[in-house]
Amino acid sequence: MDFRVLHIHDFNELNLSFNGLFFQHSKMSVKDDPESAGVQISTVHAGVHAGAHAGLHGLTGQRSASIALSSGGVWQDKSSSWSWMLSGFLLMNVVILGCALVSGSVFNALQVTSDHVQFFLIALMIPTVVWMIFYKVCTFREDEAVLYKDVHAGPVWLRGGLVLFGVCSLIMDVFKIALYVGYAHCDSPVKIAFPVVQAIFTLVQTYFLWLHARDCVQVQRIITRCGLMLSLATNLMVWMTAVTDESLHQTVYPSGNVSHSSHSLTVRASASNGDNNCECSYPACSIFEDAYYYLYPFNIEYSLFASAMAYVMWKNVGRVVDDHQPHEHRFHLRDVLVGPVGGLVVLVAGLATFVVYEVDVASDEQQKKEAALTIYYIANMVTVALMTGVTVAGCVIYRLERREHALGKNPTRSLDVGLLMGASMGQFTVSYFTIVAVLALGVDGTVNALNLALSVLTVAELLVQNVFIIEGLRREPHHESRRASVFSNLLALQAQEDRRSSGVLTPRGSITVTAHKPLPWKRKLLKEISAFLLLSNIILWIMPAFGARPQFDNPIGTDFYQFNMWVAVVNVGLPFGIFYRMHSVASLFEVYLKS
Amino acid sequence: MDFRVLHIHDFNELNLSFNGLFFQHSKMSVKDDPESAGVQISTVHAGVHAGAHAGLHGLTGQRSASIALSSGGVWQDKSSSWSWMLSGFLLMNVVILGCALVSGSVFNALQVTSDHVQFFLIALMIPTVVWMIFYKVCTFREDEAVLYKDVHAGPVWLRGGLVLFGVCSLIMDVFKIALYVGYAHCDSPVKIAFPVVQAIFTLVQTYFLWLHARDCVQVQRIITRCGLMLSLATNLMVWMTAVTDESLHQTVYPSGNVSHSSHSLTVRASASNGDNNCECSYPACSIFEDAYYYLYPFNIEYSLFASAMAYVMWKNVGRVVDDHQPHEHRFHLRDVLVGPVGGLVVLVAGLATFVVYEVDVASDEQQKKEAALTIYYIANMVTVALMTGVTVAGCVIYRLERREHALGKNPTRSLDVGLLMGASMGQFTVSYFTIVAVLALGVDGTVNALNLALSVLTVAELLVQNVFIIEGLRREPHHESRRASVFSNLLALQAQEDRRSSGVLTPRGSITVTAHKPLPWKRKLLKEISAFLLLSNIILWIMPAFGARPQFDNPIGTDFYQFNMWVAVVNVGLPFGIFYRMHSVASLFEVYLKS
């Protein structure tokens, strides 16, 4: 019989009463002393659970904290479940209604015009903007509105991407306004109102998410949850209509043959520019029209980014503490060479290929077009094959390495991994659809064979890269404790003591003071691999993000799945693929630092 | 300063060491003494969390248990995350590849024939069956393979439904075999092999899920997780192909006009019966063909049921204990009258309407058809309106009632609520699509107005019913402790003591010995409401389950969204709607017992 309860300190600092549902919470110095906060909190956990079995069984770590501690003092679980449910229903209803509207506008453009859809979007955007302002005012007024900021939420790449794509969206809106001002004399005013409202929405939302993406809000939880779900719904609807618009645009004016576009789609396209008799009042109109369609993909990305951030914020509402202490890592390239150099070579070669491809594929000669495709496929195949090999090596090293897994549930980390896995589905979908198409039509010709090989390799690469990133993120980081505080030293001592008495290694035991020693070969190799993968992912991001669309330049997809279906698959899948690559770059950077 | 740790008993019964990652666990009498198990377990939680802050912060309730206790003694988190990831990837890849194949078969029936799709399904079913037999052998051999059964998983309605729909699927397979034996001389052998394999798969899977749906498996976790995800993927693919087949069948031979069916779909339909020159070798063929198409909806339901059960099993792999004690409730109708009687009236009236509708709507006269639709809509509207009103009243009573919420995270309960919410999306989708169609075409004529009203009412009913059920399930049950054990009496005494000393009511305080007193009015009303809703949901289940399809009898949907789109929406949405109604009936029964 061997039972020990370790380290229950500081009970006196907490004022908790465990009778029934009500908990009271006096001052907790989360902000003032982040080092000790982690320990305090796990003490609360222990306390909550010890008390819990008086009738309240099995709270999860995160929720127990959010139930136990609240800024207002007494807090009932009722309102929480109520607000989750309410906001969930709000999202569900808005999105389903939106789907019906968009489907109607696609399949019956005469009865559901784009005006109706845009009116619906305006009706969503205005309340969202109003709520964001309300939120700003609320959190500004109350001191205790945001007790804690989730350091993992809203990382810099997400916020940076949001601003970048937001700016592109704004330019798109300006072009749209300019275009529809030209049609103002004969088209509906909704056409001008929509881009104006969208521009305001984009501005306010970007500002809002930039500042508040990390907030774990404590006040007005019901309204905040509903507001966040409303903005998630709005972004999803903007995404859906943008994808539909772009797909219809490509279907009506495809680069090659127009044979597949159905009657209703043509009607839609003409309806979207008003009546056929309606002419623009100034000559530069067509330039604006061409220009804004090029900016659609950025708007699609913007909506995806904003959706992801709103969802993370929604998950964080009411969260008080996170027992995951952020570790400080320094970025330096001291010990690595081959990885970054190899990655740079791939990056530069990829950029060169991209330029050649974009120039040649626009050519009218069929032969030049095929040559461009061949070059594109070969360059990508080499990149992806290298990445796959290197990643497999990395996974093997993880197997060899006996580094501990970071135990404990980190909600933001799980969310992050979920987003990574989810986003990879876009690329998977495009690849599998390509594989089926090529195999079914029979592999004849080099271009098709290369296309097939690239798709198969991409599937393999996505699988192993996901495994590599997830494994990498889940490992305990190697601490380079130059800034070791008194507290963590105490913990380390304690851990060593435990180890001696029990013969088992604790995670804290890995805290060592290794300031300038060269890295062991495994860590060095992992750093090389991460650096190489990071740079390779950048080039795989650049190509689709800046307009390479071999899926349309190669006619196999459109031939096999009729045009509409293929356009839908690619236009839904590719933006997720782009999101996935950006997310991978950020995650690989973290893996690099941790290794 | 007021801190108490209540009721930490029995530490000596547990052999836990908290140093680092490894936990050892000796015998725990979960099975032998269910009454005390709940308390023991929450004690473990307390201990785990108390120990956790030595380095492992913030485990959730469920995961902490699954990490802390394992049958084998030492257990590493590594394999768990690996098996989650691996099985997740398996599901993702199989389903996406399947999607690509099915899309290919729809949009390019010449290159991807139904033979290819069926071959793919056979290639999924055989490994699934092999795995299920392997699982059976494994758990049979090892005593400690299943330490704990989740009493909430695989409830009787789910298993009953599975068997019912499984039998129908088997009959369908027999019909298919009989049909394709007639074509054997000129069609591919895959056509016969597929229903044979599917019949074996259905038999084995029904047997497997009937016996093992509640298992929380401890051995072979990686293989088990992957096996369960494989069977989930297989069921999803069977569901997808069945929906596609049925939709194509309806598109090619619609009851009304055939104007919308496209060229490729016609090709597909003829291809699915072999070449056009291929003739059946015996005369009864066409009867079998007609018959098996009527059984498709049951096969679709079967796949949904099996998917839900496989998913719940997957979630339960490695789970050792549940801190939610099952409460014993007795079913009796002593105190209620109005609810059940009202419900029965609705049920009988509904059945009568259903019979009249089915007879009249098959008529060729347009007027008779419209009359049938009118009757159907009115009967449903009255039912749904009554349900909405009654449910709102129920929600108000919940607000008035000061019954405690069952705190603590119950994973099975959350899963259950998730399934309920998810399944309701099917009905939401059909309703919202109908609303948009009717509004866009303009409401002219009684039938359309009724259709619109019914759809709006259905949306409202779904919303309030979901709220009512979720609130009802989350309340602490009223204990009727006729079988109060010594242990619970002790707890009650303890609770009363606490109450006296602290002035706060504990949930345990509600344990009273109210054997035959009449119920208080709030509880009585809640029981009446649940009973009424239960019976009303049964009639709303019967109508679509046994073939009422006003969505196709009323031409508005097919007119507005072209035929293919509408068929897809209805064929995906309705089976979920049927699942939702069955799930609601079961949940309302539980709410009735708890009230």
Interface residues (C-beta under 8 A of the other chain):
Chain A: M1 D2 F3 R4 V5 L6 H7 I8 F11 N12 L14 N15 L16 S17 F18 N19 G20 L21 F22 G38 V39 I41 S42 T43 H45 A46 G47 V48 H49 A50 G51 A52 H53 A54 G55 L56 H57 G58 L59 T60 G61 Q62 R63 S64 I67 D77 K78 S81 M85 G88 F89 M92 N93 I96 L97 C99 A100 L101 S103 G104 F107 N108 Q111 V112 H116 S264 D322 D323 H324 E404 H405 L407 G408 K409 N410 M421 M425 F428 T429 Y432 F433 I435 V436 A437 A440 L441 V459 L463 N466 V467 I470 R474 Q494 A495 D498 R499 S501 S502 V504 L505 T506 P507 R508 F560 Y561 Q562 M565 V569
Chain B: M1 D2 F3 R4 V5 L6 H7 I8 F11 N12 L14 N15 L16 S17 F18 N19 G20 L21 F22 G38 V39 I41 S42 T43 H45 A46 G47 V48 H49 A50 G51 A52 H53 A54 G55 L56 H57 G58 L59 T60 G61 Q62 R63 S64 A65 I67 D77 K78 S81 M85 G88 F89 M92 N93 I96 L97 C99 A100 L101 S103 G104 F107 N108 Q111 V112 H116 S264 D323 H324 E404 H405 L407 G408 K409 N410 M421 M425 F428 T429 Y432 F433 I435 V436 A437 A440 L441 V459 L463 N466 V467 I470 R474 A495 D498 R499 S502 V504 L505 T506 P507 R508 F560 Y561 Q562 M565 V569
